[in-house]
Amino acid sequence: MDTPFEKYEEFLLFLLIHIANADHMFKLDEAIVILTKMEDMFDTENGVDKLLSIFMQMQDNYDKLSNDEISEVIKENLVKFDIKDDLADRLFNELYEVVNADGHIHENETKAIERIKKLVNPGK
């Protein structure tokens, strides 16, 4: 599968959406956290409508992928963007903010983060 992301921020948005979908219940609190993060990640010159458009397009693209394709996209981009050390720590902090948004950590969310951690640190 071709890597669709030119920028790290695009990949991060994909991961945030992935984690929000991990428990099969994408909640409003999670969407608000993601949209708030997007304000810092993307040019907000064109306002919230542009952010919502980017968000919805990424969610639509995510929904079209199989679980195997999602795993492949994650693996490819972890390598492409050289996710390790400080960048990995920041990435996991971002993911945990989405997971904690609704005040409940679902088992599938924890498993999804653990799978990503194993890809970042295969020997651990």
Backbone as XML, in Angstrom:
<?xml version="1.0"?>
<chain id="A" units="angstrom">
  <residue number="1" name="MET">
    <atom name="N" x="0.848" y="-1.183" z="0.000"/>
    <atom name="CA" x="0.000" y="0.000" z="0.000"/>
    <atom name="C" x="0.886" y="1.235" z="0.000"/>
  </residue>
  <residue number="2" name="ASP">
    <atom name="N" x="0.565" y="2.205" z="-0.811"/>
    <atom name="CA" x="1.314" y="3.451" z="-0.848"/>
    <atom name="C" x="1.055" y="4.247" z="0.417"/>
  </residue>
  <residue number="3" name="THR">
    <atom name="N" x="2.096" y="4.923" z="0.867"/>
    <atom name="CA" x="1.975" y="5.769" z="2.040"/>
    <atom name="C" x="1.320" y="7.082" z="1.624"/>
  </residue>
  <residue number="4" name="PRO">
    <atom name="N" x="0.150" y="7.377" z="2.162"/>
    <atom name="CA" x="-0.572" y="8.553" z="1.693"/>
    <atom name="C" x="-0.165" y="9.867" z="2.366"/>
  </residue>
  <residue number="5" name="PHE">
    <atom name="N" x="0.742" y="9.823" z="3.311"/>
    <atom name="CA" x="1.034" y="11.013" z="4.105"/>
    <atom name="C" x="2.340" y="11.666" z="3.697"/>
  </residue>
  <residue number="6" name="GLU">
    <atom name="N" x="2.254" y="12.953" z="3.388"/>
    <atom name="CA" x="3.453" y="13.710" z="3.073"/>
    <atom name="C" x="4.042" y="14.334" z="4.326"/>
  </residue>
  <residue number="7" name="LYS">
    <atom name="N" x="3.193" y="14.616" z="5.314"/>
    <atom name="CA" x="3.625" y="15.295" z="6.532"/>
    <atom name="C" x="3.324" y="14.440" z="7.755"/>
  </residue>
  <residue number="8" name="TYR">
    <atom name="N" x="4.158" y="14.587" z="8.766"/>
    <atom name="CA" x="3.959" y="13.873" z="10.027"/>
    <atom name="C" x="2.585" y="14.189" z="10.616"/>
  </residue>
  <residue number="9" name="GLU">
    <atom name="N" x="2.152" y="15.432" z="10.526"/>
    <atom name="CA" x="0.873" y="15.842" z="11.103"/>
    <atom name="C" x="-0.297" y="15.056" z="10.502"/>
  </residue>
  <residue number="10" name="GLU">
    <atom name="N" x="-0.197" y="14.729" z="9.235"/>
    <atom name="CA" x="-1.240" y="13.932" z="8.595"/>
    <atom name="C" x="-1.264" y="12.519" z="9.174"/>
  </residue>
  <residue number="11" name="PHE">
    <atom name="N" x="-0.082" y="11.962" z="9.368"/>
    <atom name="CA" x="0.013" y="10.625" z="9.962"/>
    <atom name="C" x="-0.487" y="10.649" z="11.401"/>
  </residue>
  <residue number="12" name="LEU">
    <atom name="N" x="-0.120" y="11.684" z="12.151"/>
    <atom name="CA" x="-0.595" y="11.795" z="13.529"/>
    <atom name="C" x="-2.115" y="11.860" z="13.568"/>
  </residue>
  <residue number="13" name="LEU">
    <atom name="N" x="-2.714" y="12.622" z="12.681"/>
    <atom name="CA" x="-4.177" y="12.685" z="12.625"/>
    <atom name="C" x="-4.759" y="11.304" z="12.346"/>
  </residue>
  <residue number="14" name="PHE">
    <atom name="N" x="-4.154" y="10.562" z="11.437"/>
    <atom name="CA" x="-4.601" y="9.196" z="11.144"/>
    <atom name="C" x="-4.550" y="8.339" z="12.409"/>
  </residue>
  <residue number="15" name="LEU">
    <atom name="N" x="-3.449" y="8.433" z="13.160"/>
    <atom name="CA" x="-3.320" y="7.647" z="14.389"/>
    <atom name="C" x="-4.343" y="8.069" z="15.443"/>
  </residue>
  <residue number="16" name="LEU">
    <atom name="N" x="-4.585" y="9.362" z="15.561"/>
    <atom name="CA" x="-5.574" y="9.837" z="16.526"/>
    <atom name="C" x="-6.959" y="9.302" z="16.175"/>
  </residue>
  <residue number="17" name="ILE">
    <atom name="N" x="-7.277" y="9.311" z="14.902"/>
    <atom name="CA" x="-8.560" y="8.758" z="14.448"/>
    <atom name="C" x="-8.603" y="7.250" z="14.682"/>
  </residue>
  <residue number="18" name="HIS">
    <atom name="N" x="-7.489" y="6.586" z="14.440"/>
    <atom name="CA" x="-7.409" y="5.139" z="14.683"/>
    <atom name="C" x="-7.697" y="4.820" z="16.151"/>
  </residue>
  <residue number="19" name="ILE">
    <atom name="N" x="-7.069" y="5.547" z="17.048"/>
    <atom name="CA" x="-7.262" y="5.299" z="18.476"/>
    <atom name="C" x="-8.696" y="5.624" z="18.885"/>
  </residue>
  <residue number="20" name="ALA">
    <atom name="N" x="-9.259" y="6.693" z="18.353"/>
    <atom name="CA" x="-10.644" y="7.047" z="18.681"/>
    <atom name="C" x="-11.626" y="5.977" z="18.202"/>
  </residue>
  <residue number="21" name="ASN">
    <atom name="N" x="-11.263" y="5.277" z="17.141"/>
    <atom name="CA" x="-12.120" y="4.214" z="16.600"/>
    <atom name="C" x="-11.842" y="2.851" z="17.221"/>
  </residue>
  <residue number="22" name="ALA">
    <atom name="N" x="-10.809" y="2.747" z="18.019"/>
    <atom name="CA" x="-10.368" y="1.432" z="18.528"/>
    <atom name="C" x="-11.444" y="0.713" z="19.327"/>
  </residue>
  <residue number="23" name="ASP">
    <atom name="N" x="-12.266" y="1.460" z="20.044"/>
    <atom name="CA" x="-13.315" y="0.813" z="20.852"/>
    <atom name="C" x="-14.654" y="0.740" z="20.115"/>
  </residue>
  <residue number="24" name="HIS">
    <atom name="N" x="-14.624" y="1.051" z="18.812"/>
    <atom name="CA" x="-15.810" y="0.994" z="17.947"/>
    <atom name="C" x="-16.891" y="1.987" z="18.371"/>
  </residue>
  <residue number="25" name="MET">
    <atom name="N" x="-16.493" y="2.996" z="19.148"/>
    <atom name="CA" x="-17.433" y="4.028" z="19.596"/>
    <atom name="C" x="-16.721" y="5.380" z="19.569"/>
  </residue>
  <residue number="26" name="PHE">
    <atom name="N" x="-16.615" y="5.987" z="18.412"/>
    <atom name="CA" x="-15.969" y="7.293" z="18.282"/>
    <atom name="C" x="-16.870" y="8.306" z="18.985"/>
  </residue>
  <residue number="27" name="LYS">
    <atom name="N" x="-16.378" y="8.853" z="20.093"/>
    <atom name="CA" x="-17.203" y="9.720" z="20.935"/>
    <atom name="C" x="-16.923" y="11.200" z="20.670"/>
  </residue>
  <residue number="28" name="LEU">
    <atom name="N" x="-17.899" y="12.021" z="20.978"/>
    <atom name="CA" x="-17.783" y="13.465" z="20.780"/>
    <atom name="C" x="-16.575" y="14.022" z="21.534"/>
  </residue>
  <residue number="29" name="ASP">
    <atom name="N" x="-16.352" y="13.574" z="22.766"/>
    <atom name="CA" x="-15.208" y="14.053" z="23.554"/>
    <atom name="C" x="-13.892" y="13.778" z="22.830"/>
  </residue>
  <residue number="30" name="GLU">
    <atom name="N" x="-13.796" y="12.622" z="22.191"/>
    <atom name="CA" x="-12.585" y="12.272" z="21.440"/>
    <atom name="C" x="-12.435" y="13.178" z="20.218"/>
  </residue>
  <residue number="31" name="ALA">
    <atom name="N" x="-13.534" y="13.434" z="19.537"/>
    <atom name="CA" x="-13.498" y="14.307" z="18.359"/>
    <atom name="C" x="-13.075" y="15.719" z="18.751"/>
  </residue>
  <residue number="32" name="ILE">
    <atom name="N" x="-13.559" y="16.211" z="19.874"/>
    <atom name="CA" x="-13.196" y="17.550" z="20.336"/>
    <atom name="C" x="-11.695" y="17.623" z="20.629"/>
  </residue>
  <residue number="33" name="VAL">
    <atom name="N" x="-11.158" y="16.602" z="21.285"/>
    <atom name="CA" x="-9.715" y="16.579" z="21.560"/>
    <atom name="C" x="-8.934" y="16.584" z="20.243"/>
  </residue>
  <residue number="34" name="ILE">
    <atom name="N" x="-9.348" y="15.769" z="19.304"/>
    <atom name="CA" x="-8.643" y="15.692" z="18.016"/>
    <atom name="C" x="-8.732" y="17.028" z="17.282"/>
  </residue>
  <residue number="35" name="LEU">
    <atom name="N" x="-9.908" y="17.617" z="17.215"/>
    <atom name="CA" x="-10.069" y="18.898" z="16.516"/>
    <atom name="C" x="-9.258" y="20.000" z="17.196"/>
  </residue>
  <residue number="36" name="THR">
    <atom name="N" x="-9.189" y="19.977" z="18.506"/>
    <atom name="CA" x="-8.379" y="20.960" z="19.236"/>
    <atom name="C" x="-6.910" y="20.789" z="18.890"/>
  </residue>
  <residue number="37" name="LYS">
    <atom name="N" x="-6.445" y="19.548" z="18.818"/>
    <atom name="CA" x="-5.058" y="19.274" z="18.434"/>
    <atom name="C" x="-4.795" y="19.718" z="16.994"/>
  </residue>
  <residue number="38" name="MET">
    <atom name="N" x="-5.801" y="19.539" z="16.143"/>
    <atom name="CA" x="-5.649" y="19.912" z="14.742"/>
    <atom name="C" x="-5.406" y="21.411" z="14.573"/>
  </residue>
  <residue number="39" name="GLU">
    <atom name="N" x="-5.950" y="22.213" z="15.491"/>
    <atom name="CA" x="-5.716" y="23.654" z="15.416"/>
    <atom name="C" x="-4.228" y="23.975" z="15.483"/>
  </residue>
  <residue number="40" name="ASP">
    <atom name="N" x="-3.475" y="23.181" z="16.239"/>
    <atom name="CA" x="-2.033" y="23.380" z="16.339"/>
    <atom name="C" x="-1.274" y="22.699" z="15.203"/>
  </residue>
  <residue number="41" name="MET">
    <atom name="N" x="-1.858" y="21.667" z="14.640"/>
    <atom name="CA" x="-1.171" y="20.859" z="13.632"/>
    <atom name="C" x="-1.310" y="21.403" z="12.214"/>
  </residue>
  <residue number="42" name="PHE">
    <atom name="N" x="-2.436" y="22.057" z="11.922"/>
    <atom name="CA" x="-2.735" y="22.481" z="10.565"/>
    <atom name="C" x="-2.966" y="23.986" z="10.510"/>
  </residue>
  <residue number="43" name="ASP">
    <atom name="N" x="-2.812" y="24.547" z="9.336"/>
    <atom name="CA" x="-3.061" y="25.959" z="9.104"/>
    <atom name="C" x="-4.542" y="26.240" z="9.361"/>
  </residue>
  <residue number="44" name="THR">
    <atom name="N" x="-4.817" y="27.132" z="10.286"/>
    <atom name="CA" x="-6.207" y="27.425" z="10.641"/>
    <atom name="C" x="-6.683" y="28.750" z="10.033"/>
  </residue>
  <residue number="45" name="GLU">
    <atom name="N" x="-5.924" y="29.239" z="9.080"/>
    <atom name="CA" x="-6.273" y="30.482" z="8.394"/>
    <atom name="C" x="-7.686" y="30.448" z="7.826"/>
  </residue>
  <residue number="46" name="ASN">
    <atom name="N" x="-8.073" y="29.307" z="7.302"/>
    <atom name="CA" x="-9.375" y="29.174" z="6.655"/>
    <atom name="C" x="-10.481" y="28.784" z="7.627"/>
  </residue>
  <residue number="47" name="GLY">
    <atom name="N" x="-10.174" y="28.779" z="8.904"/>
    <atom name="CA" x="-11.179" y="28.553" z="9.927"/>
    <atom name="C" x="-11.501" y="27.096" z="10.192"/>
  </residue>
  <residue number="48" name="VAL">
    <atom name="N" x="-12.495" y="26.941" z="11.043"/>
    <atom name="CA" x="-12.886" y="25.619" z="11.518"/>
    <atom name="C" x="-13.472" y="24.762" z="10.399"/>
  </residue>
  <residue number="49" name="ASP">
    <atom name="N" x="-14.074" y="25.383" z="9.407"/>
    <atom name="CA" x="-14.653" y="24.602" z="8.299"/>
    <atom name="C" x="-13.581" y="23.774" z="7.598"/>
  </residue>
  <residue number="50" name="LYS">
    <atom name="N" x="-12.416" y="24.358" z="7.403"/>
    <atom name="CA" x="-11.309" y="23.644" z="6.753"/>
    <atom name="C" x="-10.831" y="22.493" z="7.633"/>
  </residue>
  <residue number="51" name="LEU">
    <atom name="N" x="-10.718" y="22.750" z="8.950"/>
    <atom name="CA" x="-10.310" y="21.675" z="9.865"/>
    <atom name="C" x="-11.317" y="20.537" z="9.855"/>
  </residue>
  <residue number="52" name="LEU">
    <atom name="N" x="-12.588" y="20.868" z="9.885"/>
    <atom name="CA" x="-13.623" y="19.825" z="9.842"/>
    <atom name="C" x="-13.554" y="19.037" z="8.545"/>
  </residue>
  <residue number="53" name="SER">
    <atom name="N" x="-13.268" y="19.714" z="7.452"/>
    <atom name="CA" x="-13.146" y="19.046" z="6.160"/>
    <atom name="C" x="-11.970" y="18.066" z="6.159"/>
  </residue>
  <residue number="54" name="ILE">
    <atom name="N" x="-10.828" y="18.505" z="6.672"/>
    <atom name="CA" x="-9.644" y="17.630" z="6.767"/>
    <atom name="C" x="-9.966" y="16.427" z="7.646"/>
  </residue>
  <residue number="55" name="PHE">
    <atom name="N" x="-10.595" y="16.699" z="8.787"/>
    <atom name="CA" x="-10.952" y="15.645" z="9.728"/>
    <atom name="C" x="-11.890" y="14.624" z="9.078"/>
  </residue>
  <residue number="56" name="MET">
    <atom name="N" x="-12.943" y="15.102" z="8.435"/>
    <atom name="CA" x="-13.932" y="14.205" z="7.828"/>
    <atom name="C" x="-13.323" y="13.406" z="6.677"/>
  </residue>
  <residue number="57" name="GLN">
    <atom name="N" x="-12.461" y="14.045" z="5.893"/>
    <atom name="CA" x="-11.815" y="13.325" z="4.796"/>
    <atom name="C" x="-10.918" y="12.212" z="5.332"/>
  </residue>
  <residue number="58" name="MET">
    <atom name="N" x="-10.163" y="12.499" z="6.394"/>
    <atom name="CA" x="-9.292" y="11.474" z="6.975"/>
    <atom name="C" x="-10.132" y="10.341" z="7.566"/>
  </residue>
  <residue number="59" name="GLN">
    <atom name="N" x="-11.225" y="10.681" z="8.247"/>
    <atom name="CA" x="-12.100" y="9.653" z="8.816"/>
    <atom name="C" x="-12.700" y="8.800" z="7.704"/>
  </residue>
  <residue number="60" name="ASP">
    <atom name="N" x="-13.135" y="9.423" z="6.623"/>
    <atom name="CA" x="-13.697" y="8.674" z="5.491"/>
    <atom name="C" x="-12.659" y="7.733" z="4.887"/>
  </residue>
  <residue number="61" name="ASN">
    <atom name="N" x="-11.427" y="8.227" z="4.713"/>
    <atom name="CA" x="-10.353" y="7.387" z="4.175"/>
    <atom name="C" x="-10.045" y="6.233" z="5.124"/>
  </residue>
  <residue number="62" name="TYR">
    <atom name="N" x="-10.032" y="6.517" z="6.413"/>
    <atom name="CA" x="-9.785" y="5.487" z="7.432"/>
    <atom name="C" x="-10.860" y="4.399" z="7.346"/>
  </residue>
  <residue number="63" name="ASP">
    <atom name="N" x="-12.107" y="4.816" z="7.240"/>
    <atom name="CA" x="-13.224" y="3.866" z="7.210"/>
    <atom name="C" x="-13.167" y="2.918" z="6.016"/>
  </residue>
  <residue number="64" name="LYS">
    <atom name="N" x="-12.503" y="3.309" z="4.960"/>
    <atom name="CA" x="-12.415" y="2.486" z="3.745"/>
    <atom name="C" x="-11.343" y="1.400" z="3.846"/>
  </residue>
  <residue number="65" name="LEU">
    <atom name="N" x="-10.490" y="1.481" z="4.862"/>
    <atom name="CA" x="-9.381" y="0.534" z="4.991"/>
    <atom name="C" x="-9.767" y="-0.679" z="5.821"/>
  </residue>
  <residue number="66" name="SER">
    <atom name="N" x="-9.202" y="-1.811" z="5.452"/>
    <atom name="CA" x="-9.353" y="-3.022" z="6.274"/>
    <atom name="C" x="-8.383" y="-2.917" z="7.456"/>
  </residue>
  <residue number="67" name="ASN">
    <atom name="N" x="-8.554" y="-3.780" z="8.435"/>
    <atom name="CA" x="-7.636" y="-3.794" z="9.576"/>
    <atom name="C" x="-6.196" y="-4.049" z="9.131"/>
  </residue>
  <residue number="68" name="ASP">
    <atom name="N" x="-6.022" y="-4.947" z="8.175"/>
    <atom name="CA" x="-4.675" y="-5.228" z="7.665"/>
    <atom name="C" x="-4.072" y="-4.006" z="6.978"/>
  </residue>
  <residue number="69" name="GLU">
    <atom name="N" x="-4.892" y="-3.291" z="6.217"/>
    <atom name="CA" x="-4.400" y="-2.089" z="5.539"/>
    <atom name="C" x="-4.040" y="-0.999" z="6.553"/>
  </residue>
  <residue number="70" name="ILE">
    <atom name="N" x="-4.845" y="-0.857" z="7.593"/>
    <atom name="CA" x="-4.546" y="0.120" z="8.646"/>
    <atom name="C" x="-3.213" y="-0.219" z="9.300"/>
  </residue>
  <residue number="71" name="SER">
    <atom name="N" x="-2.998" y="-1.482" z="9.630"/>
    <atom name="CA" x="-1.725" y="-1.903" z="10.236"/>
    <atom name="C" x="-0.551" y="-1.603" z="9.322"/>
  </residue>
  <residue number="72" name="GLU">
    <atom name="N" x="-0.732" y="-1.836" z="8.044"/>
    <atom name="CA" x="0.340" y="-1.579" z="7.079"/>
    <atom name="C" x="0.654" y="-0.092" z="6.978"/>
  </residue>
  <residue number="73" name="VAL">
    <atom name="N" x="-0.383" y="0.734" z="6.943"/>
    <atom name="CA" x="-0.187" y="2.188" z="6.898"/>
    <atom name="C" x="0.579" y="2.647" z="8.135"/>
  </residue>
  <residue number="74" name="ILE">
    <atom name="N" x="0.206" y="2.132" z="9.287"/>
    <atom name="CA" x="0.883" y="2.512" z="10.525"/>
    <atom name="C" x="2.345" y="2.082" z="10.481"/>
  </residue>
  <residue number="75" name="LYS">
    <atom name="N" x="2.609" y="0.837" z="10.116"/>
    <atom name="CA" x="3.989" y="0.344" z="10.050"/>
    <atom name="C" x="4.836" y="1.189" z="9.107"/>
  </residue>
  <residue number="76" name="GLU">
    <atom name="N" x="4.324" y="1.423" z="7.901"/>
    <atom name="CA" x="5.075" y="2.180" z="6.893"/>
    <atom name="C" x="5.416" y="3.583" z="7.381"/>
  </residue>
  <residue number="77" name="ASN">
    <atom name="N" x="4.464" y="4.220" z="8.024"/>
    <atom name="CA" x="4.672" y="5.601" z="8.430"/>
    <atom name="C" x="5.499" y="5.740" z="9.694"/>
  </residue>
  <residue number="78" name="LEU">
    <atom name="N" x="5.467" y="4.756" z="10.560"/>
    <atom name="CA" x="6.371" y="4.781" z="11.707"/>
    <atom name="C" x="7.813" y="4.775" z="11.221"/>
  </residue>
  <residue number="79" name="VAL">
    <atom name="N" x="8.077" y="4.021" z="10.166"/>
    <atom name="CA" x="9.414" y="3.981" z="9.574"/>
    <atom name="C" x="9.694" y="5.282" z="8.809"/>
  </residue>
  <residue number="80" name="LYS">
    <atom name="N" x="8.757" y="5.676" z="7.970"/>
    <atom name="CA" x="8.941" y="6.875" z="7.143"/>
    <atom name="C" x="9.272" y="8.097" z="7.981"/>
  </residue>
  <residue number="81" name="PHE">
    <atom name="N" x="8.559" y="8.281" z="9.092"/>
    <atom name="CA" x="8.757" y="9.466" z="9.919"/>
    <atom name="C" x="9.712" y="9.213" z="11.082"/>
  </residue>
  <residue number="82" name="ASP">
    <atom name="N" x="10.365" y="8.044" z="11.081"/>
    <atom name="CA" x="11.400" y="7.712" z="12.057"/>
    <atom name="C" x="10.927" y="7.976" z="13.492"/>
  </residue>
  <residue number="83" name="ILE">
    <atom name="N" x="9.814" y="7.346" z="13.840"/>
    <atom name="CA" x="9.192" y="7.551" z="15.143"/>
    <atom name="C" x="9.961" y="6.760" z="16.198"/>
  </residue>
  <residue number="84" name="LYS">
    <atom name="N" x="10.708" y="7.484" z="17.028"/>
    <atom name="CA" x="11.424" y="6.867" z="18.143"/>
    <atom name="C" x="11.805" y="7.947" z="19.139"/>
  </residue>
  <residue number="85" name="ASP">
    <atom name="N" x="12.255" y="7.515" z="20.293"/>
    <atom name="CA" x="12.744" y="8.392" z="21.354"/>
    <atom name="C" x="11.727" y="9.481" z="21.711"/>
  </residue>
  <residue number="86" name="ASP">
    <atom name="N" x="12.158" y="10.753" z="21.667"/>
    <atom name="CA" x="11.299" y="11.864" z="22.088"/>
    <atom name="C" x="10.037" y="11.971" z="21.239"/>
  </residue>
  <residue number="87" name="LEU">
    <atom name="N" x="10.185" y="11.766" z="19.943"/>
    <atom name="CA" x="9.016" y="11.843" z="19.065"/>
    <atom name="C" x="8.013" y="10.747" z="19.415"/>
  </residue>
  <residue number="88" name="ALA">
    <atom name="N" x="8.495" y="9.566" z="19.730"/>
    <atom name="CA" x="7.603" y="8.474" z="20.134"/>
    <atom name="C" x="6.894" y="8.820" z="21.444"/>
  </residue>
  <residue number="89" name="ASP">
    <atom name="N" x="7.626" y="9.394" z="22.376"/>
    <atom name="CA" x="7.006" y="9.797" z="23.645"/>
    <atom name="C" x="5.891" y="10.808" z="23.414"/>
  </residue>
  <residue number="90" name="ARG">
    <atom name="N" x="6.159" y="11.794" z="22.569"/>
    <atom name="CA" x="5.133" y="12.807" z="22.265"/>
    <atom name="C" x="3.935" y="12.171" z="21.574"/>
  </residue>
  <residue number="91" name="LEU">
    <atom name="N" x="4.204" y="11.257" z="20.651"/>
    <atom name="CA" x="3.125" y="10.585" z="19.936"/>
    <atom name="C" x="2.224" y="9.826" z="20.905"/>
  </residue>
  <residue number="92" name="PHE">
    <atom name="N" x="2.811" y="9.083" z="21.827"/>
    <atom name="CA" x="1.993" y="8.313" z="22.766"/>
    <atom name="C" x="1.237" y="9.218" z="23.729"/>
  </residue>
  <residue number="93" name="ASN">
    <atom name="N" x="1.818" y="10.351" z="24.094"/>
    <atom name="CA" x="1.087" y="11.315" z="24.915"/>
    <atom name="C" x="-0.154" y="11.815" z="24.181"/>
  </residue>
  <residue number="94" name="GLU">
    <atom name="N" x="0.001" y="12.081" z="22.882"/>
    <atom name="CA" x="-1.137" y="12.528" z="22.065"/>
    <atom name="C" x="-2.217" y="11.443" z="22.016"/>
  </residue>
  <residue number="95" name="LEU">
    <atom name="N" x="-1.798" y="10.200" z="21.815"/>
    <atom name="CA" x="-2.763" y="9.099" z="21.740"/>
    <atom name="C" x="-3.507" y="8.926" z="23.059"/>
  </residue>
  <residue number="96" name="TYR">
    <atom name="N" x="-2.767" y="9.016" z="24.174"/>
    <atom name="CA" x="-3.406" y="8.854" z="25.484"/>
    <atom name="C" x="-4.389" y="9.986" z="25.779"/>
  </residue>
  <residue number="97" name="GLU">
    <atom name="N" x="-4.131" y="11.189" z="25.265"/>
    <atom name="CA" x="-5.084" y="12.284" z="25.458"/>
    <atom name="C" x="-6.423" y="11.958" z="24.809"/>
  </residue>
  <residue number="98" name="VAL">
    <atom name="N" x="-6.391" y="11.344" z="23.642"/>
    <atom name="CA" x="-7.636" y="10.954" z="22.975"/>
    <atom name="C" x="-8.306" y="9.819" z="23.744"/>
  </residue>
  <residue number="99" name="VAL">
    <atom name="N" x="-7.535" y="8.834" z="24.153"/>
    <atom name="CA" x="-8.082" y="7.692" z="24.895"/>
    <atom name="C" x="-8.763" y="8.161" z="26.186"/>
  </residue>
  <residue number="100" name="ASN">
    <atom name="N" x="-8.149" y="9.136" z="26.857"/>
    <atom name="CA" x="-8.674" y="9.611" z="28.137"/>
    <atom name="C" x="-9.774" y="10.661" z="27.990"/>
  </residue>
  <residue number="101" name="ALA">
    <atom name="N" x="-10.076" y="11.070" z="26.795"/>
    <atom name="CA" x="-11.021" y="12.171" z="26.561"/>
    <atom name="C" x="-12.397" y="11.923" z="27.163"/>
  </residue>
  <residue number="102" name="ASP">
    <atom name="N" x="-12.854" y="10.692" z="27.099"/>
    <atom name="CA" x="-14.197" y="10.385" z="27.596"/>
    <atom name="C" x="-14.191" y="9.891" z="29.043"/>
  </residue>
  <residue number="103" name="GLY">
    <atom name="N" x="-13.022" y="9.872" z="29.672"/>
    <atom name="CA" x="-12.935" y="9.458" z="31.065"/>
    <atom name="C" x="-12.965" y="7.953" z="31.264"/>
  </residue>
  <residue number="104" name="HIS">
    <atom name="N" x="-12.955" y="7.205" z="30.177"/>
    <atom name="CA" x="-13.000" y="5.737" z="30.268"/>
    <atom name="C" x="-12.012" y="5.153" z="29.268"/>
  </residue>
  <residue number="105" name="ILE">
    <atom name="N" x="-11.135" y="4.290" z="29.756"/>
    <atom name="CA" x="-10.177" y="3.636" z="28.876"/>
    <atom name="C" x="-10.708" y="2.240" z="28.554"/>
  </residue>
  <residue number="106" name="HIS">
    <atom name="N" x="-11.036" y="2.035" z="27.287"/>
    <atom name="CA" x="-11.570" y="0.764" z="26.828"/>
    <atom name="C" x="-10.410" y="-0.195" z="26.551"/>
  </residue>
  <residue number="107" name="GLU">
    <atom name="N" x="-10.631" y="-1.457" z="26.785"/>
    <atom name="CA" x="-9.608" y="-2.481" z="26.571"/>
    <atom name="C" x="-9.052" y="-2.444" z="25.145"/>
  </residue>
  <residue number="108" name="ASN">
    <atom name="N" x="-9.905" y="-2.235" z="24.161"/>
    <atom name="CA" x="-9.435" y="-2.190" z="22.768"/>
    <atom name="C" x="-8.530" y="-0.985" z="22.503"/>
  </residue>
  <residue number="109" name="GLU">
    <atom name="N" x="-8.773" y="0.122" z="23.201"/>
    <atom name="CA" x="-7.903" y="1.290" z="23.063"/>
    <atom name="C" x="-6.512" y="0.974" z="23.609"/>
  </residue>
  <residue number="110" name="THR">
    <atom name="N" x="-6.481" y="0.317" z="24.748"/>
    <atom name="CA" x="-5.208" y="-0.080" z="25.348"/>
    <atom name="C" x="-4.465" y="-1.038" z="24.429"/>
  </residue>
  <residue number="111" name="LYS">
    <atom name="N" x="-5.178" y="-2.007" z="23.870"/>
    <atom name="CA" x="-4.551" y="-2.969" z="22.958"/>
    <atom name="C" x="-4.009" y="-2.282" z="21.712"/>
  </residue>
  <residue number="112" name="ALA">
    <atom name="N" x="-4.748" y="-1.314" z="21.175"/>
    <atom name="CA" x="-4.296" y="-0.598" z="19.977"/>
    <atom name="C" x="-3.010" y="0.166" z="20.261"/>
  </residue>
  <residue number="113" name="ILE">
    <atom name="N" x="-2.939" y="0.813" z="21.402"/>
    <atom name="CA" x="-1.715" y="1.548" z="21.762"/>
    <atom name="C" x="-0.564" y="0.570" z="21.977"/>
  </residue>
  <residue number="114" name="GLU">
    <atom name="N" x="-0.824" y="-0.545" z="22.613"/>
    <atom name="CA" x="0.235" y="-1.539" z="22.838"/>
    <atom name="C" x="0.771" y="-2.087" z="21.514"/>
  </residue>
  <residue number="115" name="ARG">
    <atom name="N" x="-0.109" y="-2.298" z="20.545"/>
    <atom name="CA" x="0.342" y="-2.762" z="19.222"/>
    <atom name="C" x="1.259" y="-1.730" z="18.570"/>
  </residue>
  <residue number="116" name="ILE">
    <atom name="N" x="0.890" y="-0.466" z="18.684"/>
    <atom name="CA" x="1.731" y="0.591" z="18.113"/>
    <atom name="C" x="3.067" y="0.659" z="18.850"/>
  </residue>
  <residue number="117" name="LYS">
    <atom name="N" x="3.034" y="0.515" z="20.178"/>
    <atom name="CA" x="4.286" y="0.522" z="20.951"/>
    <atom name="C" x="5.215" y="-0.597" z="20.511"/>
  </residue>
  <residue number="118" name="LYS">
    <atom name="N" x="4.668" y="-1.764" z="20.228"/>
    <atom name="CA" x="5.497" y="-2.885" z="19.784"/>
    <atom name="C" x="6.114" y="-2.610" z="18.407"/>
  </residue>
  <residue number="119" name="LEU">
    <atom name="N" x="5.405" y="-1.870" z="17.586"/>
    <atom name="CA" x="5.959" y="-1.503" z="16.275"/>
    <atom name="C" x="7.071" y="-0.467" z="16.421"/>
  </residue>
  <residue number="120" name="VAL">
    <atom name="N" x="6.911" y="0.433" z="17.374"/>
    <atom name="CA" x="7.934" y="1.460" z="17.607"/>
    <atom name="C" x="9.166" y="0.853" z="18.264"/>
  </residue>
  <residue number="121" name="ASN">
    <atom name="N" x="8.941" y="-0.039" z="19.226"/>
    <atom name="CA" x="10.031" y="-0.703" z="19.958"/>
    <atom name="C" x="9.873" y="-2.213" z="19.859"/>
  </residue>
  <residue number="122" name="PRO">
    <atom name="N" x="10.246" y="-2.799" z="18.732"/>
    <atom name="CA" x="9.989" y="-4.233" z="18.508"/>
    <atom name="C" x="10.626" y="-5.157" z="19.534"/>
  </residue>
  <residue number="123" name="GLY">
    <atom name="N" x="11.720" y="-4.755" z="20.132"/>
    <atom name="CA" x="12.417" y="-5.623" z="21.073"/>
    <atom name="C" x="11.886" y="-5.563" z="22.487"/>
  </residue>
  <residue number="124" name="LYS">
    <atom name="N" x="10.933" y="-4.681" z="22.745"/>
    <atom name="CA" x="10.450" y="-4.506" z="24.118"/>
    <atom name="C" x="9.100" y="-5.113" z="24.326"/>
  </residue>
</chain>
